[in-house]
Amino acid sequence: MAHAHHEQHHQHHTGHGHGHGHGHGTDIDWNELAPLLESQAELLAPVYRRAMAWLAREVAEPGLVVDAGSGPGVVSCLFAEAFPGARVVAVDGTAPLLERARDRAARQGVADRFDTVAGDLPEALGRLDRPADLLWASRSLHHLGDQRAALAAFAGHLAPGGTLALLEGGLPSRFLPRDPGIGRPGLQARLDALEEEWFTRMRAGLPGSVAETEDWPALLTAAGLAHTGTRTFLLDLPAPVDDRARAYVAAHLSRLREGVGEALDADDRATLDRLLDPSDPSSVHVRPDVFVLGAYTVHTAVRRG
C-alpha cells in the first residue's frame, strides 16, 4: 500500500496513499489517486505553513530545499512560497505525481526555481547537483527498511550547516466523538490499534527491515547531526467542517475499511459501513459533529560545518 505524504492521514498508516519514492504501491492508479492526495495535502496546508515558519527561524535563507518523498508537490510548492530565494527540488519514486508537481509549480509561478528528481529514496538524493540547505522528509523515512542507514544517507546530502527536518510521529487523528451515537463507543481507538498492528507488519516486510527504537532525536544524533528541536503542530478543524474536510474524513475511513476492516468485529464493521454510507443520516458525509484534530511532530537536526 502506498503512503500518503503530507497527510496526510495517523498519516503514516493504511489511511494514506502517497508515493514516497520507496518503490511501493506499483499497482496504484496514481492518476486516479493523485487528486485525493492533493486535496488532503491542501487541507493540511496550515500545519505545513506553521512548520515552515518555525524552520525559517533555523534556516534563514536556504539556497536549496529538498522535499524527500514529495508526492504531487503540494508541500514542495509551499516551500517555494515560504522561501522565495530558494530552489526547491521534489524527490519521489512516482513519475505521474512528479508531473503534477511540475504543473502545480508552473501554475503558482515558481517553475523557474522548481525541479524534480524521480527515484527511490535515499539513492535518488545522489542525483542532486549540490547538497541541501534544508531537507524535508515527511513520513517517508518509515517506509525505508533501515531507517538508521537512511538517516545517515539523508545527512550525507546536507550542506555544512544544513538542516534535516523529519516529520515522524505525532498522534492519530480524531474525527468523531468517542460515542458517535451508533455502535459501541471508542471505534476510532480500536481502529488505531489495528493500524498500529498493520504498520508493524508493513515495517517488518520492507526489504532490509531493521527494528529500531523510534527515538528520532537519538537517531538523528547517531547520523552525525546535532538535534536542534522538536515541535508538534496541530490541525484543528472544529465541527461543523466544510465539504473538503468531510471528504478527507470519508477517504481516510474508507482506506481503513479496505486495509483493516476485516479485522474488526461484526458490530464495528457495521458501524464503520454506516459511517461511510452517504445515504445514512449518521454518516460522516452529513452528520454535524464531524471534526478533524491531528498532531504532527517535526524533529530538526543540523550538520555542523
PEMO-V131323 format. One record per pair of residues at least 24 apart in sequence whose ideal C-beta (glycine too) atoms are under 10 Angstrom apart, sorted by sequence separation. I is the first residue (numbers start at 0). J is the second residue. If there is no record, write none. Layout:
I:J
I:J
This chain:
0:24
1:25
15:39
50:74
54:78
58:82
60:84
61:85
62:86
63:87
64:88
65:89
66:90
67:91
68:92
69:93
71:95
72:96
76:100
79:103
85:109
88:112
89:113
90:114
91:115
92:116
93:117
94:118
119:143
121:145
133:157
134:158
171:195
1:26
14:39
59:84
60:85
61:86
63:88
64:89
65:90
66:91
71:96
72:97
75:100
79:104
86:111
87:112
88:113
89:114
90:115
91:116
92:117
124:149
130:155
131:156
132:157
133:158
140:165
249:274
250:275
0:26
1:27
47:73
48:74
51:77
55:81
61:87
70:96
71:97
72:98
73:99
74:100
75:101
83:109
86:112
87:113
88:114
89:115
90:116
91:117
92:118
130:156
131:157
132:158
139:165
140:166
141:167
248:274
249:275
0:27
47:74
50:77
51:78
54:81
55:82
58:85
69:96
70:97
71:98
72:99
73:100
76:103
80:107
85:112
86:113
87:114
88:115
89:116
90:117
91:118
92:119
121:148
122:149
125:152
129:156
130:157
131:158
132:159
134:161
135:162
136:163
137:164
138:165
139:166
140:167
141:168
248:275
1:29
7:35
8:36
46:74
54:82
69:97
71:99
72:100
75:103
76:104
79:107
80:108
84:112
85:113
86:114
87:115
88:116
89:117
90:118
91:119
92:120
121:149
124:152
130:158
132:160
133:161
134:162
135:163
136:164
137:165
138:166
139:167
249:277
3:32
7:36
10:39
40:69
44:73
48:77
51:80
52:81
70:99
71:100
72:101
75:104
79:108
80:109
83:112
90:119
91:120
120:149
121:150
124:153
127:156
129:158
130:159
132:161
133:162
134:163
135:164
136:165
137:166
138:167
6:36
40:70
43:73
44:74
47:77
51:81
70:100
71:101
72:102
73:103
76:106
77:107
79:109
82:112
90:120
121:151
122:152
125:155
130:160
131:161
132:162
133:163
134:164
135:165
136:166
137:167
138:168
252:282
253:283
1:32
5:36
8:39
39:70
40:71
42:73
43:74
47:78
50:81
51:82
69:100
71:102
72:103
76:107
78:109
79:110
90:121
92:123
121:152
124:155
125:156
130:161
131:162
133:164
134:165
135:166
136:167
138:169
252:283
3:35
4:36
5:37
7:39
8:40
39:71
40:72
41:73
44:76
48:80
71:103
72:104
76:108
91:123
120:152
121:153
124:156
131:163
251:283
3:36
6:39
7:40
10:43
37:70
40:73
41:74
44:77
48:81
76:109
79:112
90:123
120:153
121:154
123:156
124:157
249:282
5:39
6:40
8:42
36:70
37:71
39:73
40:74
43:77
47:81
66:100
75:109
76:110
79:113
90:124
121:155
249:283
1:36
4:39
5:40
7:42
8:43
36:71
37:72
38:73
40:75
72:107
78:113
121:156
248:283
249:284
3:39
4:40
5:41
6:42
7:43
35:71
36:72
37:73
40:76
41:77
44:80
88:124
90:126
247:283
248:284
3:40
5:42
6:43
33:70
34:71
36:73
40:77
76:113
90:127
245:282
246:283
5:43
32:70
33:71
75:113
88:126
245:283
246:284
4:43
5:44
32:71
75:114
88:127
244:283
245:284
6:46
75:115
88:128
245:285
249:289
251:291
5:46
6:47
29:70
72:113
88:129
90:131
245:286
248:289
5:47
29:71
86:128
242:284
247:289
248:290
72:115
86:129
88:131
240:283
248:291
90:134
245:289
247:291
90:135
168:213
244:289
69:115
85:131
86:132
87:133
88:134
90:136
167:213
244:290
245:291
20:67
21:68
69:116
85:132
92:139
168:215
239:286
240:287
244:291
19:67
20:68
64:112
85:133
87:135
91:139
167:215
238:286
239:287
240:288
19:68
20:69
63:112
65:114
66:115
67:116
90:139
166:215
238:287
239:288
240:289
18:68
19:69
20:70
82:132
92:142
165:215
238:288
239:289
240:290
17:68
18:69
19:70
63:114
65:116
82:133
165:216
167:218
237:288
238:289
239:290
240:291
17:69
18:70
68:120
237:289
238:290
17:70
18:71
67:120
165:218
236:289
237:290
238:291
16:70
17:71
67:121
165:219
236:290
237:291
15:70
68:123
78:133
235:290
236:291
237:292
67:123
146:202
163:219
235:291
236:292
36:93
67:124
78:135
141:198
201:258
234:291
235:292
236:293
144:202
149:207
197:255
234:292
235:293
37:96
65:124
142:201
143:202
144:203
146:205
148:207
163:222
165:224
233:292
234:293
235:294
33:93
36:96
75:135
141:201
142:202
144:204
145:205
149:209
233:293
234:294
5:66
32:93
74:135
141:202
144:205
145:206
148:209
150:211
163:224
168:229
170:231
190:251
194:255
197:258
232:293
233:294
234:295
4:66
33:95
37:99
65:127
143:205
144:206
145:207
146:208
147:209
162:224
169:231
172:234
174:236
176:238
190:252
193:255
197:259
232:294
233:295
5:68
7:70
32:95
33:96
36:99
37:100
74:137
142:205
143:206
144:207
145:208
146:209
161:224
162:225
163:226
164:227
168:231
169:232
170:233
175:238
196:259
231:294
232:295
4:68
5:69
6:70
29:93
32:96
63:127
67:131
141:205
143:207
144:208
145:209
146:210
147:211
163:227
164:228
165:229
169:233
174:238
191:255
194:258
195:259
231:295
232:296
4:69
5:70
29:94
30:95
33:98
34:99
63:128
65:130
66:131
143:208
144:209
146:211
150:215
154:219
157:222
162:227
169:234
187:252
190:255
193:258
194:259
197:262
230:295
231:296
232:297
2:68
4:70
5:71
7:73
27:93
29:95
30:96
33:99
37:103
63:129
65:131
69:135
90:156
143:209
145:211
153:219
157:223
162:228
166:232
174:240
186:252
190:256
193:259
196:262
230:296
231:297
3:70
4:71
6:73
7:74
25:92
28:95
29:96
33:100
62:129
63:130
64:131
65:132
66:133
67:134
68:135
70:137
146:213
151:218
154:221
155:222
157:224
192:259
193:260
229:296
230:297
2:70
4:72
5:73
6:74
24:92
25:93
27:95
30:98
62:130
63:131
64:132
65:133
66:134
67:135
68:136
69:137
150:218
154:222
155:223
187:255
190:258
193:261
229:297
230:298
1:70
4:73
5:74
20:89
23:92
24:93
29:98
30:99
62:131
63:132
64:133
65:134
66:135
67:136
68:137
70:139
146:215
149:218
150:219
153:222
154:223
190:259
193:262
228:297
229:298
230:299
4:74
5:75
20:90
21:91
22:92
23:93
29:99
61:131
62:132
63:133
64:134
65:135
66:136
67:137
68:138
69:139
141:211
150:220
151:221
152:222
154:224
174:244
189:259
190:260
192:262
193:263
228:298
229:299
4:75
19:90
20:91
21:92
22:93
61:132
62:133
63:134
64:135
65:136
66:137
68:139
147:218
150:221
151:222
153:224
174:245
227:298
228:299
229:300
5:77
19:91
20:92
21:93
60:132
61:133
67:139
68:140
141:213
146:218
150:222
151:223
190:262
226:298
227:299
228:300
18:91
19:92
20:93
59:132
61:134
66:139
67:140
149:222
150:223
151:224
174:247
175:248
189:262
190:263
226:299
227:300
228:301
17:91
18:92
19:93
58:132
68:142
147:221
148:222
150:224
174:248
189:263
193:267
225:299
226:300
227:301
18:93
58:133
68:143
140:215
147:222
172:247
174:249
189:264
224:299
225:300
226:301
17:93
18:94
20:96
57:133
146:222
172:248
224:300
225:301
18:95
19:96
20:97
174:251
175:252
186:263
190:267
223:300
224:301
225:302
18:96
55:133
140:218
174:252
189:267
222:300
224:302
225:303
17:96
18:97
54:133
172:251
219:298
223:302
224:303
186:266
218:298
219:299
220:300
222:302
223:303
54:135
183:264
186:267
190:271
215:296
219:300
51:133
67:149
185:267
189:271
215:297
216:298
218:300
219:301
183:266
215:298
216:299
51:135
182:266
183:267
186:270
214:298
216:300
50:135
181:266
182:267
186:271
215:300
67:153
182:268
4:91
50:137
182:269
183:270
47:135
65:153
181:269
182:270
186:274
67:156
181:270
182:271
47:137
181:271
1:92
65:156
179:270
182:273
1:93
4:96
65:157
74:166
181:273
182:274
63:156
181:274
43:137
179:273
1:96
63:158
179:274
20:116
22:118
23:119
62:158
65:161
67:163
20:117
22:119
40:137
61:158
67:164
20:118
21:119
22:120
63:161
64:162
65:163
67:165
68:166
181:279
20:119
21:120
61:160
62:161
175:274
181:280
182:281
19:119
20:120
21:121
61:161
64:164
174:274
181:281
19:120
20:121
61:162
180:281
181:282
20:122
21:123
58:160
179:281
20:123
58:161
20:124
58:162
179:283
57:162
181:286
58:164
180:286
57:164
179:286
54:162
175:283
180:288
174:283
179:288
54:164
176:286
179:289
53:164
175:286
176:288
51:164
175:288
176:289
50:164
174:288
175:289
176:290
174:289
175:290
50:166
174:290
19:136
173:290
174:291
19:137
21:139
24:142
172:290
173:291
174:292
19:138
20:139
21:140
23:142
47:166
172:291
173:292
174:293
17:137
19:139
21:141
22:142
46:166
172:292
173:293
17:138
18:139
19:140
21:142
22:143
171:292
172:293
173:294
17:139
19:141
20:142
21:143
170:292
171:293
172:294
15:138
19:142
20:143
21:144
46:169
170:293
171:294
172:295
18:142
19:143
169:293
170:294
17:142
169:294
170:295
11:137
12:138
168:294
169:295
170:296
10:137
11:138
168:295
169:296
10:138
11:139
21:149
167:295
168:296
169:297
9:138
11:140
12:141
166:295
167:296
168:297
5:135
7:137
8:138
11:141
166:296
167:297
168:298
6:137
7:138
11:142
165:296
166:297
167:298
5:137
6:138
165:297
166:298
4:137
5:138
164:297
165:298
4:138
5:139
164:298
165:299
2:137
3:138
4:139
163:298
164:299
165:300
2:138
163:299
164:300
2:139
162:299
163:300
162:300
163:301
2:141
161:300
162:301
163:302
2:142
161:301
162:302
1:142
160:301
161:302
159:301
160:302
161:303
157:300
159:302
160:303
161:304
157:301
158:302
159:303
160:304
157:302
159:304
154:300
156:302
158:304
153:300
154:301
155:302
154:302
153:302
150:300
11:166
10:166
11:167
11:168
14:171
138:295
11:169
14:172
137:295
9:168
10:169
12:171
6:166
9:169
11:171
137:297
5:166
9:170
10:171
4:166
9:171
10:172
135:297
136:298
8:171
9:172
8:172
7:172
6:172
133:299
134:302
57:227
132:302
57:228
131:302
56:228
130:302
54:228
53:228
14:190
54:230
13:190
53:230
12:190
23:201
12:191
53:232
13:193
14:194
50:230
52:232
9:190
12:193
13:194
23:204
49:230
50:231
9:191
12:194
23:205
50:232
11:194
12:195
14:197
22:205
49:232
12:196
13:197
21:205
22:206
48:232
49:233
9:194
12:197
13:198
21:206
46:231
47:232
49:234
9:195
12:198
46:232
11:198
45:232
46:233
47:234
13:201
45:233
46:234
9:198
12:201
43:232
45:234
46:235
11:201
44:234
45:235
43:234
45:236
42:234
42:236
0:197
42:240
2:201
42:241
0:201
42:243
41:243
42:244
39:243
42:246
43:247
38:243
42:247
38:244
41:247
42:248
39:246
38:246
39:247
38:247
35:246
39:250
35:247
38:250
39:251
36:250
35:250
32:250
35:254
6:234
16:250
15:250
14:250
15:251
14:251
13:251
14:252
16:254
8:247
12:251
14:253
15:254
7:247
14:254
6:247
10:251
13:254
14:255
58:299
8:250
9:251
12:254
13:255
57:299
8:251
12:255
13:256
14:257
15:258
54:297
58:301
7:251
13:257
14:258
53:297
57:301
6:251
13:258
14:259
50:295
54:299
8:254
9:255
12:258
13:259
49:295
50:296
51:297
53:299
3:250
8:255
12:259
13:260
46:293
50:297
3:251
43:291
46:294
47:295
49:297
42:291
46:295
50:299
43:293
47:297
3:254
46:297
43:295
0:254
0:257
0:258
10:293
9:293
8:293
9:294
10:295
7:293
6:293
7:295
6:295
5:295
